[in-house]
Amino acid sequence: MKSSRRLFLAGAGAAVASAAAGSAHAQNLIDSIIRAPRRGAWNDQFDAGATTPERVSSNVAILNPTTIPYVEQAIAQYQNIAASGGWPIVPATKKLQTGVIDPDVELLRQRLMISGDLSPQAGMSPAFDTYVEAALKRFQARHGLPADGVTGKYTYAAMNVPAHIRLGQLQTNLQRLHEWTSRDLGYRFVMVNIPAAHIQAAENGRVALSHTAVVGKIDRQTPILSSKINEIILNPYWNAPVSIIKKDIIPVMRTNPNYLRDNNIRLIAPDGREVDPITVDWSTDEAAKYRFRQDPGKINAMASVKINFPNQHAVYMHDTPQQQFFRDQERFHSSGCVRVQNVRDLVTWILRDTAGWDRRTIETTIQTEMDKRIPVADPVPVHFAYISSWSSTDGVVQFRDDIYGMDGVQELQMSSTL
């Protein structure tokens, strides 16, 4: 982490120094970006559909050596932007959307032109038209935001991070990508990108499946790790970690003595016998010496599936009954484990080479609500990585909120300041 911080600060400092020599005049700045050989290429046919969010996505896996040259191109582009003075601050005071006519729209146009989201052919105007809407949607998609084409607090926060800070973020993550791609990741692997709260199932460097994820809170972070998925459990029992017992369950039991019963959680002593919760002194941490085991079922904390892999952190991937969290803008709600949307698709992919476990068999077994452990015939590598910026396509640069502060600059921890 320290080396990443040093790299970021070194890159940012160089960018600031070069920016001092850049032009402060907005039109000259835009002209310099247009002439830049490393800028993102726009579609020759300029129309509102030329910058749709769909063009931001890529089927190239993030942890793929081919992403390295794209990130290096992005770094060159952002060095040029920073040296030319960066981009203007767009005042975060108004809701800008299609149909609005306001002087701030001109600043928005400049900002989107400089980052390559809006073609200079769109011209300067205070009118928020369909070209600006399409460009803003592209910008939002590149930053992991809902692509609604309307400015809001998250869009403004991402937009007003200075160019030299974004440059440093790219340099920091290039180092991380070099470290990851220098390893043997496996022909087939699962990658959890923590700051993106997103999962890729990759095969031969391409994305086979993409899944929205929920990862750890800031104070209960999902760890960076590599392992191999060796077991799938359908209708799993859930054994509460000690951290959850102490921080969550014991405090709840002090105010709601029926909590364990209402949630089908049994208290198991070290010798295996079941303990009546009424015999426990909940005013202390005495209960932490017991095992809290939740029966399989629809309200189980892992719902229908648990994905196991050996690791020192005792984390795993799983289904969840709290599907609403997948719709959140900030998906940092767990105690370190990773919740997977549409997890049965991922499990089917993992068990592809495990005889007797096709999708129909998986679904039928889940319907029984009986605990079933399935050894994975060919264990699939799994990698939990922290990649907050990358590029897998020419001219398309992705940024995400530095939720755990690993990039070393406060401006990138946007969620903590909103």
GUKOLVO-719472 format. One line per 8 residues: number of its first residue (from 1); their letters; for each residue z, y, x of C-alpha. Coordinates in nm, 2 decimals. Each point is the difference from the previous one (the first is absolute). Layout:
NUM> A> Z,Y,X; ...;
! end
This chain:
1> MKSSRRLF> 0.00,0.00,0.00; 0.09,0.24,0.29; -0.34,-0.05,0.16; -0.17,0.07,-0.34; 0.19,0.32,-0.03; -0.09,0.11,0.35; -0.36,-0.08,-0.06; 0.00,0.20,-0.33;
9> LAGAGAAV> 0.17,0.30,0.16; -0.24,0.00,0.29; -0.30,-0.01,-0.22; 0.14,0.26,-0.23; 0.08,0.23,0.28; -0.35,-0.02,0.15; -0.14,0.07,-0.34; 0.21,0.31,-0.05;
17> ASAAAGSA> -0.10,0.13,0.34; -0.37,-0.04,-0.07; 0.04,0.15,-0.35; 0.11,0.33,0.16; -0.35,0.04,0.13; -0.17,-0.07,-0.33; -0.14,0.25,-0.25; 0.23,0.12,-0.27;
25> HAQNLIDS> -0.29,0.10,-0.23; -0.04,-0.25,-0.28; -0.38,0.01,-0.01; -0.04,-0.05,0.37; 0.24,-0.28,-0.02; -0.20,-0.17,-0.27; -0.32,0.05,0.20; 0.16,-0.16,0.30;
33> IIRAPRRG> 0.09,-0.30,-0.20; -0.35,-0.03,-0.15; -0.15,0.00,0.35; 0.25,-0.25,0.14; -0.18,-0.32,0.10; 0.31,-0.22,-0.09; 0.05,0.14,-0.35; -0.02,-0.24,-0.29;
41> AWNDQFDA> -0.36,-0.04,-0.14; -0.07,0.11,-0.35; -0.24,-0.17,-0.24; -0.35,0.15,0.03; -0.02,0.02,-0.37; 0.26,0.26,-0.09; 0.15,-0.05,-0.34; 0.33,-0.04,-0.16;
49> GATTPERV> -0.01,-0.37,0.05; -0.06,0.02,0.37; 0.37,0.00,0.08; 0.16,-0.24,-0.24; 0.33,-0.18,0.08; -0.18,-0.33,0.01; -0.18,0.10,0.32; 0.33,0.04,0.17;
57> SSNVAILN> 0.10,-0.37,-0.02; -0.12,-0.26,0.26; 0.00,-0.37,0.01; 0.07,0.00,0.37; 0.36,-0.11,0.07; 0.22,0.27,0.16; 0.12,-0.24,0.27; -0.35,-0.05,0.13;
65> PTTIPYVE> -0.13,0.10,0.35; -0.29,0.17,-0.17; 0.23,0.27,-0.15; 0.08,0.12,0.35; -0.33,0.19,0.06; 0.02,0.16,-0.35; 0.35,0.13,0.08; -0.12,0.13,0.33;
73> QAIAQYQN> -0.29,0.18,-0.18; 0.26,0.14,-0.24; 0.21,0.13,0.29; -0.30,0.17,0.14; -0.07,0.16,-0.34; 0.36,0.12,-0.04; 0.01,0.13,0.36; -0.30,0.22,-0.09;
81> IAASGGWP> 0.16,0.11,-0.32; 0.33,0.09,0.17; -0.19,0.18,0.29; -0.18,0.21,-0.26; 0.32,0.12,-0.16; 0.07,-0.27,-0.25; -0.03,0.05,-0.38; 0.15,0.26,-0.23;
89> IVPATKKL> 0.32,-0.05,-0.19; -0.07,-0.04,-0.37; 0.29,0.17,-0.20; 0.19,-0.28,-0.19; 0.06,0.23,-0.29; -0.27,-0.09,-0.26; -0.15,-0.30,-0.17; -0.36,0.01,0.10;
97> QTGVIDPD> -0.24,-0.21,-0.19; -0.35,0.00,-0.15; -0.07,0.32,-0.19; 0.25,0.21,0.18; -0.13,0.33,0.16; 0.25,0.12,0.26; -0.02,0.15,0.35; 0.20,-0.30,0.13;
105> VELLRQRL> -0.30,-0.22,-0.08; -0.18,0.16,0.29; 0.28,-0.10,0.24; -0.02,-0.35,-0.15; -0.37,-0.01,0.06; 0.05,0.10,0.36; 0.27,-0.26,0.05; -0.21,-0.28,-0.15;
113> MISGDLSP> -0.31,0.11,0.20; 0.18,-0.01,0.33; 0.14,-0.35,-0.05; -0.34,-0.13,-0.11; 0.08,-0.06,-0.37; -0.23,0.28,-0.13; -0.35,0.07,0.12; -0.06,0.36,0.12;
121> QAGMSPAF> -0.30,0.00,-0.24; 0.25,0.05,-0.28; 0.05,0.35,0.12; 0.29,0.24,-0.05; 0.11,0.09,-0.35; 0.33,0.05,-0.19; -0.12,-0.25,-0.26; 0.15,-0.35,0.00;
129> DTYVEAAL> -0.32,-0.20,-0.09; -0.09,-0.36,0.00; -0.09,0.01,0.37; 0.35,0.11,0.09; 0.15,-0.26,-0.24; -0.19,-0.28,0.17; 0.10,0.13,0.34; 0.36,0.02,-0.10;
137> KRFQARHG> 0.00,-0.35,-0.14; -0.14,-0.12,0.34; 0.27,0.18,0.18; 0.27,-0.15,-0.23; -0.14,-0.35,0.05; 0.01,0.04,0.38; 0.36,0.10,-0.02; 0.11,-0.29,-0.23;
145> LPADGVTG> 0.05,0.24,-0.30; -0.12,-0.05,-0.36; -0.36,0.13,0.00; 0.03,0.22,-0.31; -0.17,0.31,0.14; 0.29,0.22,-0.08; 0.23,0.18,0.26; 0.36,-0.10,-0.03;
153> KYTYAAMN> 0.30,0.00,0.24; -0.10,-0.32,0.18; -0.36,0.12,0.05; 0.12,0.34,0.13; 0.25,-0.16,0.23; -0.27,-0.22,0.15; -0.26,0.28,0.01; 0.22,0.25,0.18;
161> VPAHIRLG> 0.11,-0.22,0.29; -0.15,0.18,0.30; -0.31,-0.14,0.18; 0.18,-0.04,0.33; 0.27,-0.21,-0.17; -0.26,-0.23,-0.15; -0.16,-0.03,0.34; 0.33,-0.11,0.15;
169> QLQTNLQR> 0.04,-0.25,-0.29; -0.33,-0.15,0.08; 0.08,-0.03,0.37; 0.33,-0.17,-0.07; -0.16,-0.25,-0.23; -0.29,-0.07,0.24; 0.26,-0.12,0.24; 0.15,-0.23,-0.27;
177> LHEWTSRD> -0.34,-0.13,-0.09; -0.07,-0.08,0.36; 0.33,-0.20,0.02; -0.07,-0.19,-0.32; -0.37,-0.08,0.07; 0.07,-0.12,0.35; 0.19,-0.30,-0.15; -0.14,-0.32,-0.15;
185> LGYRFVMV> 0.06,0.10,-0.37; -0.16,-0.32,-0.14; -0.34,-0.06,-0.17; 0.18,0.03,-0.34; 0.31,0.22,-0.03; 0.20,0.21,-0.23; 0.08,0.36,0.10; 0.26,0.22,-0.16;
193> NIPAAHIQ> -0.06,0.37,0.08; 0.35,0.14,-0.05; -0.07,0.38,-0.03; -0.30,-0.07,-0.23; 0.21,-0.25,-0.21; -0.31,-0.22,0.00; -0.10,-0.35,0.09; -0.33,-0.14,0.14;
201> AAENGRVA> -0.09,-0.37,0.01; -0.26,-0.01,0.27; -0.24,-0.26,0.11; -0.23,0.03,0.30; 0.08,0.37,0.03; -0.09,0.08,-0.37; 0.22,0.06,-0.29; 0.00,-0.29,-0.24;
209> LSHTAVVG> 0.28,0.14,-0.23; 0.18,0.33,-0.04; 0.34,0.03,-0.17; 0.23,0.29,-0.08; 0.34,-0.05,0.14; 0.36,0.13,-0.03; 0.18,0.02,0.33; 0.35,0.09,0.13;
217> KIDRQTPI> 0.19,0.32,-0.07; 0.05,0.25,0.28; 0.36,-0.13,0.04; -0.11,-0.37,-0.03; -0.32,-0.01,0.19; -0.26,-0.27,0.00; -0.01,-0.13,0.36; -0.30,-0.02,0.23;
225> LSSKINEI> -0.07,-0.37,0.08; -0.24,-0.29,0.04; 0.05,-0.35,-0.13; -0.18,-0.27,-0.19; 0.02,-0.07,-0.37; 0.12,-0.36,-0.01; 0.13,-0.04,-0.36; -0.07,0.11,-0.35;
233> ILNPYWNA> 0.27,-0.04,-0.26; -0.09,0.01,-0.37; 0.28,0.09,-0.24; 0.24,0.07,0.29; 0.37,0.04,-0.01; 0.10,0.34,0.13; 0.29,0.02,0.24; 0.12,0.36,0.03;
241> PVSIIKKD> 0.03,0.13,0.36; 0.34,0.11,0.11; -0.12,0.36,0.02; -0.10,0.00,-0.37; 0.33,-0.18,-0.09; 0.21,0.27,0.17; -0.22,0.31,-0.09; -0.12,-0.09,-0.34;
249> IIPVMRTN> 0.16,-0.30,-0.18; 0.37,0.05,0.08; 0.00,0.37,-0.11; -0.18,-0.10,-0.33; 0.25,-0.28,-0.07; 0.29,0.25,0.02; -0.15,0.18,-0.30; -0.18,-0.29,-0.17;
257> PNYLRDNN> 0.18,-0.33,0.03; -0.28,-0.17,-0.20; -0.28,0.09,0.25; -0.02,-0.34,0.17; -0.01,-0.19,-0.33; -0.25,0.24,-0.15; -0.23,-0.05,0.30; 0.04,-0.38,0.03;
265> IRLIAPDG> 0.17,0.04,0.34; 0.24,-0.27,0.11; 0.28,0.04,0.25; 0.00,-0.29,0.25; 0.28,-0.07,0.24; -0.06,-0.12,0.36; 0.08,-0.36,-0.11; -0.27,0.01,-0.27;
273> REVDPITV> 0.22,0.03,-0.31; -0.07,0.27,-0.26; 0.26,0.27,-0.02; 0.10,0.19,-0.32; -0.05,0.37,0.06; 0.31,0.08,-0.19; 0.21,-0.16,0.29; -0.14,0.25,0.26;
281> DWSTDEAA> 0.16,0.32,0.10; -0.29,0.24,-0.04; 0.20,0.30,0.13; -0.06,-0.14,0.35; -0.29,-0.16,0.19; 0.15,-0.34,-0.05; -0.31,-0.11,-0.20; -0.22,0.04,0.30;
289> KYRFRQDP> 0.12,-0.33,0.14; -0.17,-0.17,-0.30; -0.37,-0.07,-0.06; -0.15,0.18,-0.29; -0.28,-0.23,-0.14; -0.23,0.11,-0.28; -0.16,-0.27,-0.21; -0.38,-0.02,-0.03;
297> GKINAMAS> -0.15,0.18,-0.29; -0.17,0.32,-0.12; 0.29,0.23,0.10; 0.04,-0.16,0.34; -0.03,0.27,0.27; -0.29,-0.18,0.16; -0.16,-0.09,-0.34; -0.24,-0.29,0.05;
305> VKINFPNQ> -0.07,-0.02,0.37; 0.16,0.03,0.34; -0.21,0.00,0.32; 0.21,-0.13,0.30; -0.05,0.04,0.37; 0.25,-0.04,0.29; 0.14,0.33,0.12; 0.33,0.14,0.14;
313> HAVYMHDT> 0.02,0.27,-0.27; 0.02,-0.25,-0.30; -0.27,0.19,-0.18; -0.28,-0.16,-0.21; -0.27,0.10,-0.25; 0.03,-0.06,-0.37; -0.09,0.06,-0.36; 0.21,0.24,-0.21;
321> PQQQFFRD> 0.09,0.05,-0.36; -0.01,0.38,0.07; -0.38,0.04,-0.02; 0.04,0.37,-0.08; 0.08,0.08,0.36; -0.36,-0.08,0.10; -0.12,0.30,-0.19; 0.23,0.24,0.19;
329> QERFHSSG> -0.14,0.25,0.25; 0.29,-0.08,0.24; 0.05,-0.38,0.01; 0.31,-0.02,0.22; 0.25,-0.17,-0.22; 0.09,-0.33,0.15; 0.28,-0.11,0.23; -0.24,-0.10,0.28;
337> CVRVQNVR> -0.20,-0.28,-0.16; -0.35,0.06,-0.13; -0.10,-0.03,-0.37; -0.36,-0.09,-0.06; -0.21,0.10,-0.30; -0.22,-0.28,-0.13; 0.18,-0.23,0.23; -0.15,-0.32,-0.15;
345> DLVTWILR> -0.34,0.11,0.13; 0.15,0.02,0.35; 0.18,-0.33,-0.03; -0.32,-0.17,-0.11; -0.17,0.13,0.31; 0.28,-0.11,0.23; 0.00,-0.35,-0.15; -0.38,-0.03,0.01;
353> DTAGWDRR> 0.02,-0.28,0.26; 0.32,-0.17,-0.15; -0.12,-0.30,-0.20; 0.09,-0.01,-0.37; 0.09,0.37,-0.04; -0.29,0.18,-0.17; 0.06,0.30,-0.24; 0.03,-0.22,-0.31;
361> TIETTIQT> 0.27,-0.22,0.16; 0.19,0.31,0.12; -0.01,0.15,-0.35; 0.10,-0.32,-0.17; 0.30,-0.05,0.24; 0.12,0.36,-0.06; 0.00,-0.07,-0.37; 0.26,-0.28,0.05;
369> EMDKRIPV> 0.25,0.25,0.15; 0.11,-0.28,0.23; 0.06,0.08,0.37; -0.29,-0.14,0.21; -0.03,0.02,0.38; -0.35,-0.03,0.15; -0.05,-0.03,0.37; -0.31,0.19,0.12;
377> ADPVPVHF> -0.24,-0.26,0.16; -0.14,0.25,0.25; 0.26,0.28,0.04; -0.15,0.35,-0.04; 0.09,0.27,0.25; 0.18,0.30,-0.16; 0.04,0.34,0.17; 0.22,0.29,-0.12;
385> AYISSWSS> -0.15,0.31,0.17; 0.06,0.37,-0.01; -0.34,0.18,0.00; 0.02,0.34,-0.16; -0.35,0.11,0.09; -0.32,-0.18,0.08; -0.38,-0.01,-0.05; -0.22,-0.30,-0.08;
393> TDGVVQFR> -0.31,0.20,-0.10; -0.19,0.27,0.17; 0.12,0.34,-0.12; 0.28,-0.14,-0.22; 0.35,0.06,0.14; 0.30,-0.14,-0.18; 0.35,0.15,0.01; 0.33,-0.11,-0.16;
401> DDIYGMDG> 0.35,0.14,-0.03; 0.21,-0.08,0.31; 0.27,-0.13,-0.23; 0.23,-0.14,0.28; -0.06,0.29,0.24; -0.15,-0.22,0.27; -0.27,0.25,0.08; 0.26,0.25,0.13;
409> VQELQMSS> -0.09,0.31,-0.19; 0.18,0.13,-0.31; -0.32,0.14,-0.16; -0.13,-0.35,-0.04; 0.31,-0.12,-0.20; -0.13,0.18,-0.31; 0.20,-0.21,-0.25; 0.33,0.12,0.15;
417> TL> -0.09,0.36,-0.05; -0.14,-0.01,-0.36;
! end
